[in-house]
């Protein structure tokens, strides 16, 4: 990554100080004074829990060659600003400046960029796409789920001349966010995994979710890009109606460009899919991640790989070796107990998908669901938690263990063979560790804010210690 003086001065700013003489190159951009290297630019971001302006001096002392600060801070700290002898950009909003700098990098490279959005499965789908494309291309991808107005620019700062394609995840919990991210990414291709009941506190309804996620398709259509359209989802199908360039795929839909058919699901809930691209030879793919919803994610990735001319054998091999991202349907077998760590996040649709997966898994023991609150559901929160509770019996769950204020509603609405509610994660883990038997399957899931990954990691550690004797 390199930014010239001209690149920097192209971003919207109120004033630029110290740029009068000579040319210089910025080799990196950092928002953390602890990671600053010589010839880096430091951007002072303002967050809910921190203010990067408190670390401007440390960044300069660490070798920052230029800084970006907000006008409000500069106005109150003029003496300090004048004492800093590196070029300075003063902006209205440093987070927007971060995005604009990333845009300058993006514009330097005329390569395909695939933006991946959707309510559920976008990180897994993004990783599947990247793994397939990486068998043929040098791929820049979003690391983890850095899919917001800070994470996306950070990914783009890693873009260089060696990259041949970008795969970028875009997330939202407020209207307008995806449109903004697209204005930085300049995606040439777009895919929305599905439309589900996410962030209802802000979007209010499925139509609201569809409108927000649909900003991706709207941007792609306006800029004459290519859509990958999940025809199994009526909302996504509707969002694509105006598209001139699109590739359709689906498992249940009939008239699509790339058709998938579930041939079987093994005892670990791994799907075997027959892929039938229009006008091409059919082939089969084994998905080594449990759940029918992951068959849908895999089909999306296969559609991208097919259009990007990745050989069939590469697609098959990439998916056969695929491992899910951290805390997303990660399966560990310890001392005869199967732990499914799906703790990264939860909404009603992803919760139902996980319960459907454990229902399909073969077990010689009991099936245990450990569920926590689903957050950001607004005035639908009681209704949605009751919905999950009522689904427990249909999911063939033997034991339900819940944690959290809202998860109490799941507990009260369900009728498994056994159920128990816990007031602390510590007591929940202790109960689990002392009551699990060989052959049991344990699903752990809840919204990110509930930090059920702590339950999963504590349980796994206790099981491993017991296994060692």
N, C-alpha and C positions, 0 to 999 in steps of 0.2 A: 504494500500500500504506500502510495506517495501522494501528498497534497502540496501543490505549489502555492506561492503567494496569491496568484490569480484565482486559483481554486477557492482559497479561503475567503478572499474578498468578494466572491460571487454570492456567498450566503447572505440573506437579509441581516443587516446590522445597523445599529444607531451610530456607532463611530468605530474607527480602527486607528489604533495608536501604535507607533513604532514600526510601521510597515514602509516608511518613506524611502529608506535606503536599501539597496541590494536585493538579491533574490535569495530565497532559502526554501528548503524542502522539509516538510513534516513527514516523518516515517511512521507515525502511529498516533492514535487518539486514545486518551484514557480519561475515565471519570473517577479514578481511584488514585489518590496521591501515592499510595503504597506500591503501585505497579509502574510508576513513571520511569521511562528510560530517556536518555539524551535524544533530542530531536522529536520528542513526543509533544503533542498539544494536550493541555489539560482543560476539560470542560467542567465547570462548576454546576452540577445539577442540584436542584432543590427538590427534596423528597418529603414525605410525611414524617419521617423519623430522623432525617439528617439534612444538612446544608453543605454542599460541596465548597461553598465560599469559605467555610471555616478552615479549609485545607489548601487554599491557594498558595500561601507562603511555603508550605511543606512541598507542594508540587514543584514550585520554582526551584527550591533548594535541591530537590531530587534530580533536576536537570530538564524540566519542561522548557521547551523552546518558544512556546506561545501559550496564551490562556484565553478562555472564553468565559466572560462573567456577565451577570445580568445587570441591567441599568439601575434597578432599585438598590442593589448592593454597591455598585460603583458610586452612586450619588452619596451614599452614607459613608463611604470609605475612600474618599478622594486622595487623602494623604498617603494611605497605604498603597493605593493603586499607582500613584506617581513614583513610589519607591521601588516598584517592581520593574526591572530593566529588561523585559522581554516584550515582544509584540503582544498587543492586547486587542481583542474584539469585544465590544460591548453590545449586547443584544437584549431584546425585550424578554425572550424566553429561551433559556439555555437548552431545554429538552428539544425544542423545535430546531435550534441551531445544530444539535447533534444529528438530527435527521437530515438536515440540509447538507451537512458535511458528508454524510453517508451517500447522499444522492450524487454528490460530485464524483465520488469513487465509482458508483454504479454506472454513471454516464460514460466512463472511460472504456467500458468493455461491452461489445455488441454480441452478447451470448444469450441463449435462452434462459429465462428465469421462470420457474414453476412455483406459484404461490399456492399453499395448501391451507384451506380453512375448513370450518365445520364445527358442529357442536360436540361430537365425540370422535375419538380415534385419529385426530389429525396428527398427533406426534408419532403414533405408530405408523400411520400411512406415510408420513414424511420420511421416516426412517426406512420403510420398505422401498419407497421410490428411490431414495438415495442409494440404497444397497444394490438395487437392480441397475441403476444408471452407472454406478461406480465400476461395474464390470466392463464398461466400454469407454467411459468418459472420466475426466478429472472433475469432481463434483465439489462445489461449495454448498454446505448445508447448515441449517440452524442447529446449533448444539443444544441438546436438551429441549426445553420448551421456551426458549428465549424469543417469544412471539409478539412482544409488545413494542411500544414506541421507543424503548431503550434497548431491548434485546435485538430487534431487527437491525438497527444501525450498527450495533456491535458486530453482528455477523457480516454485514457488508464491508466493514473495515478490514476483514480478512481476505477480501476479493483481490486476486492478482492475475497476471497474464497467463498463468498455467491453467486456470479454471476454464472448463468448456461448457458448464451448465450449473445453474444455481437452483437449489430446492429450499424454499423459505416458508416456514410456518407462520401463519398470521392468526392472531387471536383477538377477541373482542369481548367486552362486557358493557359497552356503551355505543350508541349509534355514532357513526362517522369515523370510528377508529380504523376500520379496515380500509376505507377509502384513503385515509391519510397514509397508512402503511403502503398501499399500492403506489401512492405518489412518490414514495422513496424507492421502492423495489423496482418499479417499472416492469411488472411481470408480463411475459409474453404468453404464458399458459396459466390456467387457473383450474383448481379442483376444490369442490366443497364435498366433504365426506358424507354428511347427513345434516338434517335439521332436527334438533331435539329440544327438550325442555331444559335449557341452560339459562342461567342468569335472569330468571323470570322477575326478579326484584327490579331489574332495569328494563327488560324487554317486554314484560307483562304477559305475552302470549306467544304461541308458535309463529303467528304471523309477524310479530315483532322480532323474533329470532331470525326468521327467514329474511326479513328486510335488512337486518344488520349484517348477517352473513352474506346476503346477496350483493352487498356492495362490491365484493370481489368479482362476481360475474359481470356486474354493471360496468366496472372499470375495464375489464378485459374486452367486453363487447364494444365499448366506446373506442378502445384503442386497437381494434381489429386483431385481437389475439385469439387463441384457441382454447376452448373450454373442454374439460373432461366432465361429463354429466352422468351422475348416478340416476338412471331412469327408474330405480326402485323407490325413489323418494319423490313424492308428488310435489313437494315444495321446490326441490332442486330442479325437477323437470320443468316446472312453471317458470322458474327464474331464467331458464335457458331459451325460452321461446323466441326471443329476438336475435339470438346468436346466428351469425352467418357461418361461423367456423366452429364446429363442435364434434367431439367423439363421444358417443353414448355407450354406456355399459350397464350391466345389471344381471342379477341372478333370477329374479322373478319376472322382470320385464321381458317382453317377447322380441319386439323389433328394435334391436340394439346393434351397434357396431361390434361390440365385444361381449359375448354372452358367457356367463359362468353357470355351471351346474354343480351342485354339491353331490358327489358320488357316494361319499361315506364320511362318517366321523368316528374316529377310533376311541378307545377307552379313556384317552387323555384329552378328549374333545378337540383333537387336531383334525381339521377338515382336509379332505382330498377333493380337489376341484377340477372339473373338466373345463378348459378354456376353449371357446369357439370364436376366434376372430373372423369377421365377415371376409370371405374370399381367401382365407388362409387355412392351413392345416391345423386341426384341433390338437391340443396337447393337455397333459395333466400336471397339476402342481400340488404338492403336499405343503400345507402351512403348519409350521412347527410352533404355532401359538394357539392356545385353546380358544374356542368360541366361534359361533357362526358370524358374529359381528366382525371378527378378524378375517373371515373369508371375504367379507365385503371390502374390508380395507385392502386385502391382498389383491382383489380384483381391480380396484382403483389403481394400485401400483403397477399391475400388469398392463392395464390400459396405457399408462404413461410409457412404460418400457417398450411396448409394442409400437407405438407411434414414433418413439425416439429410435426405432430400429435396433433395439437390443436383441441379439439372437435368443431364440426360444430356450436353448440349453443354458444360457446365462441366467435367464429369468428363473428357470426351474432351480438351478443351483443356488442362486441368491436367496430365494425364499425358503429352500430346504435348510439353509444355514442361519436363517434369521433368528435373532434373539430379541425379545421385546425390550423397550426402554425401561429404565428403572421404575419400579413400583407400578408397573402396568402389566397385569396378568403374568407376573413372574411366578414360575412354579418351582418350588424347591421340595425335594423329598428327603426327609431326615428321620432316621430310625423308624421307618415304616409309616411316617405321617407325611401327608402332602399338604404343603402350605401354599396357597395362591395369594400372592401379595398384589392386590389391585388397589393399593391405598392412595395412589397419587391424587385422584379427585373423584367426585361422584355427582351425578344428577339423576333424576328418575329413570331416564332411558339407559344410561350406562349401568345403573344399579340392576335394572331388570335384565340387561344383557349378561351381566356377570352371574346372576342367579340362574339364568337359563343355561349357562355354561356348566356350572357345578351340577346342575340337574342331569346333564348328559354324561358326566364323568362316571366311570365305573369305580366302585369302591367295595372293599370287604368290611369296611367299618361304617362309621357315621359321617353324615354330611353336616358341617357346622358353619353357620354364617355369623361372622363378627362384623356388625354394621354400626356406623356412626352417622352423625347428622349430615344431611345434604344442605348446603348453605346457598344463600342468594336466590331463594325461591319466592321472596316477597309474600304476598297474601295467599299464595298457593302452598305454603310450606306444610301446613297441617294436612291438607288434602293429599299432597304428594307423598308424605311420609306414611299416611294411612294406606295409600295405594301399595306401597312396598310391603307393608305389613300383611295386607290381604294376599299378596302374591307368594308369601313364604310357603304356605301349604302346597300350592301348585308346583313349587320349585323342589319339592321333596326334601326340604331341609329338616333334619332330625332335631338339631339344637340351634336356637337363636340366642346370640349374646349381643347386647346393645350397649352403646356408650354415648352420652350426650343428651342434652335437653330435648331436642327434636326426635332423636332416635327412640326416646321413650314412647313416642306415638307409634313407631314401628312395632315395638314390643307389645304395646297394649292392643294393637290391631291384628296381631298374628296368633296362630294356633298350632305351633309345632308340637312335637312330643315333649320337648323341654325348652324353657326359655328363662333368661335371667338378664336383668339390667344392672349395669355397674356405674358407680359414681366416679371411679378413677380408672385410669389406664393401668396403673400398677396392680390393682386388685384383679382386673380383667386378665392380665398376663399370667398372674399367679394361678388363677383358677384354670386357665387353659393348660398351662404347663403341667399342672398336677392331675388333670383329668383326661388328657388325650390318650388314645390307644392306637396301637398299630392298625393301619388300614383306614384311619380317619382322614377326611379331607376338610381343610379349614380355608374358608374364603375371608379375607380381611379387606374392607372397603369403607370409604367415607370421604367427605370433602377434604380438600387440601388443608384447609384451616383447622381441621380436627387432628391433623398430624398422626393418622393411624399408621404411618410408616414406622413410628416409634413402637407401636404394638407389634408390628410384623418383625422388626429387627430384634426386639427383646425376646419374643417368642422363639425365633430362629436360633438366637444365641443360647437360650436355655436348653432347647432341644439338642443342639450340637454338644453342649457340655454334658448332658445326660448320656448322649450316645458314646462319648469318650469314656464314660464311667467315672 
